[in-house]
Amino acid sequence: MDLRQLQVLHWRGDHVANASPCAGPTAVADAFQIDTCQRRVALLRDSAVLERLRSHLPADGAVQIFTGSDAYAFLLRFACGLESRLVAETEIFGQIKQAWRAYELAEGTLRRQLAPLMRQLFQDTKAIRAQYLSGTGSASYGSQVRRLLRDNVSGPALLIGAGQLAQSVAPWIECSELLIWNRSPAKAQALAAQLRERYPERQFRALAGDATAEIAAWQQAQNIVLCVPADAERDGERIRAWQTRAQSGGQIIHLGGDMRANAQWCTVTALTSLDTLFDMLQEQSDQRQRQVQCALHACTDKSLLHGQGGSAHQADGQEDVAAFAALSR
């Protein structure tokens, strides 16, 4: 695909899971879509498809549209974790690669046209991370969860959810046994099986998907990690179960959004919400900030380089042209 034909639709909000996954079967084939817990990114070339996809997104999110080299620069920032609130987080790159494999297997219409661009994107992402973001410290939701729970690992822990975020966090939760609850028991069982295969020395148990099983686990667990949005109907019962436990201590980490202004969750003293976690991570070193800024400039420079000829791949010897253009902007 000529890079000048590339369009990227970016929607960001707190409930992308509630958005329709597509705008009909044709739109799914004609656009490569990537869903994370807080955003949807679609790569396409047809403006009509873009408008159909846009019409199916929740109205309260932020929408951005990029074209050409600006689109490629955004994709690089996205893949490097520089668009994430947890800056330079590493998990998003794996999610993008997984989504691309699924699109290829589904024989999406644009798979052959996008293949060179995706290969270049993966190559550039690895280069930028290696050159500018290595040594910045562990930047993942899982690593932060492990750090927060490091003094409370003796008892069982409960993980609520089995989606992408839960899958990325689960390996980092240190405990005597990890209990996994999800509305879909099959998804909880699949995650538990995956974890047992990767970590045979650890204990994982999928729970039944009913409310009774979940509440019983709340009363049993030492720590709770939620990877689901706030639920006005269920949260009150969850909090009461936590507050009436026989044991004391432990923590709740809620990665489903900012719970500090939530009327129910603000009464829980042992709570770390997503925005509280982000506030803690704002205390970054000057060195880390410099590395992130260099990585951001590198994303722009590479997009300018690839945009010189309109494709996602350029012959060697163009680096000086892109560097001069970057200095002149």
C-alpha positions in Angstrom: 0.0 0.0 0.0 1.2 3.5 -0.8 1.7 5.2 2.5 -0.1 8.2 1.3 -3.3 6.1 1.0 -3.1 4.9 4.6 -5.8 6.1 7.0 -6.0 5.4 10.7 -9.1 5.9 12.8 -8.3 6.2 16.5 -11.1 6.1 19.2 -10.2 6.4 22.8 -12.6 6.0 25.8 -13.3 4.0 28.9 -15.6 1.3 27.4 -14.4 0.2 24.0 -15.6 -3.3 24.9 -19.2 -1.9 24.6 -18.6 -0.6 21.1 -19.8 -2.7 18.2 -16.8 -4.7 16.9 -17.5 -3.8 13.3 -19.8 -2.0 10.9 -20.8 -5.2 9.1 -18.8 -8.0 7.7 -17.4 -6.0 4.8 -16.0 -3.3 7.1 -14.3 -6.0 9.2 -12.5 -7.3 6.1 -11.7 -3.9 4.7 -10.1 -2.5 7.9 -7.6 -4.0 10.2 -8.9 -3.2 13.7 -7.0 -3.4 17.0 -9.0 -3.2 20.3 -7.4 -2.7 23.7 -9.1 -2.0 27.0 -9.3 1.8 26.3 -9.0 2.3 22.6 -9.8 1.1 19.1 -7.4 1.7 16.2 -8.4 0.8 12.6 -6.1 0.8 9.6 -7.8 1.3 6.2 -7.7 3.1 2.9 -11.4 3.7 2.0 -13.0 6.8 3.5 -16.5 5.2 3.2 -15.4 2.3 5.4 -13.9 4.8 7.8 -17.2 6.6 8.2 -19.1 3.3 8.7 -16.6 2.3 11.4 -16.8 5.7 13.0 -20.6 5.6 13.2 -20.4 2.4 15.4 -18.2 4.0 18.1 -19.6 5.4 21.3 -20.2 9.1 21.0 -18.5 10.0 24.3 -15.0 9.0 23.3 -12.3 11.0 21.6 -11.9 10.4 17.9 -8.7 11.1 15.8 -8.1 10.5 12.1 -4.6 10.3 10.7 -3.4 10.0 7.1 -0.1 9.3 5.3 3.1 9.8 7.3 1.1 11.2 10.2 -0.8 7.9 10.4 2.5 5.9 10.4 3.9 8.2 13.1 0.8 7.5 15.3 1.1 3.8 14.7 4.7 3.9 15.9 3.8 5.8 19.0 1.0 3.4 19.6 3.2 0.3 19.2 6.0 1.8 21.3 3.5 2.4 24.2 4.0 6.2 23.9 0.2 6.8 23.4 -0.6 4.8 26.5 -1.3 6.4 29.9 1.3 4.1 31.3 4.0 5.6 29.1 6.3 3.1 27.3 4.3 0.1 28.5 5.4 -3.1 26.7 2.1 -5.0 26.5 0.5 -3.1 23.7 3.1 -4.3 21.1 2.2 -7.9 21.8 -1.5 -7.1 21.4 -0.9 -5.4 18.0 1.0 -8.5 16.8 -1.7 -10.8 18.0 -4.4 -8.8 16.3 -2.4 -8.7 13.0 -2.0 -12.5 13.1 -5.8 -12.9 13.6 -6.5 -10.5 10.7 -4.2 -12.5 8.4 -5.8 -15.8 9.4 -9.2 -14.3 8.8 -8.0 -13.4 5.3 -8.9 -9.7 5.6 -9.1 -7.8 2.3 -6.1 -5.6 3.1 -3.8 -8.2 4.5 -1.5 -8.4 1.5 -1.5 -4.6 1.0 -0.8 -4.0 4.7 1.8 -6.8 5.2 4.9 -4.7 4.1 3.8 -1.8 6.3 3.2 -4.1 9.3 6.6 -5.7 8.9 8.2 -2.2 8.8 6.1 -1.1 11.8 7.3 -4.1 13.8 10.9 -3.5 12.8 10.8 0.2 13.6 9.1 -0.4 16.9 11.8 -2.9 18.0 14.5 -0.5 16.9 13.0 2.5 18.8 12.4 0.5 22.0 15.9 -0.9 21.9 17.6 2.4 21.2 15.6 4.8 23.3 13.4 2.9 25.8 15.5 0.1 27.1 16.5 0.6 30.7 13.5 2.8 31.5 12.3 0.4 34.1 9.5 -2.1 33.9 6.6 -0.5 32.1 3.6 -2.7 32.2 0.4 -3.0 34.2 1.5 -6.4 35.5 4.8 -5.1 36.8 3.0 -2.3 38.7 0.5 -4.8 40.2 3.3 -7.0 41.4 5.1 -4.0 43.0 1.9 -2.9 44.8 1.2 -6.4 46.1 4.7 -7.4 47.0 4.1 -7.3 50.7 0.9 -9.4 50.6 1.6 -12.6 48.6 1.0 -15.3 51.2 -2.7 -15.9 50.7 -4.9 -16.4 47.6 -5.6 -13.6 45.2 -8.7 -13.1 43.1 -8.6 -11.8 39.5 -11.8 -10.4 38.1 -11.9 -10.6 34.3 -10.3 -12.8 31.6 -9.8 -10.3 28.7 -6.6 -8.8 27.3 -5.8 -6.8 30.4 -6.4 -9.7 32.7 -4.3 -12.0 30.6 -1.4 -9.5 30.7 -1.7 -8.9 34.4 -2.3 -12.5 35.6 1.3 -13.8 35.4 2.5 -11.0 37.6 0.2 -11.7 40.5 2.2 -13.5 43.2 0.1 -15.5 45.6 -0.5 -19.0 47.0 -3.3 -19.6 44.5 -4.8 -17.3 41.8 -8.6 -17.5 41.6 -10.0 -16.4 38.3 -13.6 -15.2 37.9 -15.3 -14.1 34.7 -18.9 -13.8 33.6 -18.1 -16.4 31.0 -16.7 -19.5 32.8 -15.2 -20.8 29.6 -13.0 -17.7 29.3 -11.9 -18.1 32.9 -11.1 -21.8 32.3 -9.2 -21.0 29.2 -7.0 -18.4 31.0 -6.4 -20.8 33.9 -5.3 -23.5 31.5 -3.0 -21.1 29.6 -1.4 -20.1 32.9 -1.0 -23.7 34.1 0.8 -24.5 30.9 3.2 -21.6 31.3 3.7 -21.8 35.0 3.2 -25.5 36.1 4.7 -24.8 39.5 1.9 -22.3 40.4 -1.7 -22.8 41.4 -4.6 -21.4 39.2 -8.3 -22.1 39.6 -11.2 -20.9 37.4 -14.4 -20.2 39.3 -18.0 -20.7 38.3 -19.4 -17.6 36.5 -22.3 -16.9 38.9 -22.4 -14.1 41.5 -22.4 -16.5 44.5 -19.0 -18.0 43.5 -17.5 -14.6 42.9 -18.7 -13.2 46.3 -17.4 -16.2 48.1 -14.0 -15.6 46.5 -14.1 -12.0 47.6 -14.4 -13.1 51.2 -11.6 -15.7 50.8 -8.9 -13.7 48.9 -6.1 -11.8 50.4 -5.9 -9.4 47.4 -8.2 -8.5 44.5 -7.3 -7.3 41.0 -10.2 -6.1 38.9 -9.8 -5.8 35.1 -13.4 -4.9 34.4 -15.3 -1.6 34.4 -17.2 -0.4 37.4 -20.6 -2.1 37.8 -23.2 -0.2 39.7 -25.3 -3.3 40.3 -22.5 -5.6 41.5 -20.0 -3.3 43.1 -21.9 -2.7 46.3 -22.1 -6.4 47.0 -18.4 -6.9 46.2 -17.4 -4.1 48.6 -19.6 -5.5 51.4 -18.0 -8.9 51.0 -14.6 -7.4 51.2 -15.3 -5.3 54.2 -16.9 -8.3 56.1 -14.0 -10.7 55.5 -12.7 -12.6 58.5 -9.1 -11.8 57.8 -7.6 -8.3 57.7 -5.1 -6.6 55.4 -4.8 -7.1 51.7 -5.4 -4.7 48.8 -7.8 -4.1 45.9 -6.3 -2.9 42.6 -9.0 -1.7 40.2 -7.8 -1.3 36.7 -11.2 -0.6 35.2 -11.0 3.2 35.5 -10.7 5.9 38.1 -12.7 4.9 41.2 -11.7 7.8 43.4 -14.9 9.7 42.5 -17.1 6.6 42.5 -19.6 6.9 45.4 -19.3 3.2 46.2 -15.5 2.7 45.8 -14.4 5.9 47.5 -15.2 4.3 50.8 -12.7 1.5 50.4 -9.4 2.5 52.1 -7.3 -0.4 50.7 -8.0 0.6 47.1 -5.6 1.5 44.3 -7.5 2.7 41.2 -6.2 3.1 37.7 -5.8 6.8 38.0 -4.1 6.5 41.4 -1.7 4.2 39.7 -1.1 6.7 36.9 -0.5 9.5 39.5 2.1 7.3 41.2 3.9 6.8 37.9 4.1 10.5 37.1 7.0 10.6 39.5 9.4 9.6 36.8 13.1 10.4 36.6 14.5 13.1 34.3 16.4 10.3 32.5 13.2 8.4 31.7 11.5 11.6 30.4 14.4 12.3 28.1 14.3 8.8 26.8 10.6 9.0 26.1 11.1 12.4 24.3 13.8 10.9 22.1 11.5 8.0 21.3 8.7 10.4 20.3 11.1 12.3 18.0 12.3 8.9 16.5 8.7 8.0 15.6 8.2 11.3 13.7 11.6 10.9 12.0 10.9 7.4 10.8 7.4 8.4 9.5 9.1 11.3 7.5 11.6 8.9 6.1 9.0 6.4 5.0 6.8 9.2 3.6 9.5 10.5 1.2 8.5 7.9 -1.4 5.0 7.2 -0.1 5.7 3.6 0.9 6.4 1.8 4.1 9.9 0.8 3.0 12.7 3.1 1.9 16.2 2.3 0.6 19.2 3.0 2.8 20.7 6.4 2.6 17.5 8.4 3.3 18.1 8.8 7.0 19.8 12.2 6.5 16.9 13.5 4.5 14.4 12.6 7.3 16.7 14.0 9.9 17.0 17.3 8.1 13.2 17.5 7.7 12.8 16.8 11.4 15.2 19.5 12.3 13.5 22.0 10.0 9.9 21.4 11.1 
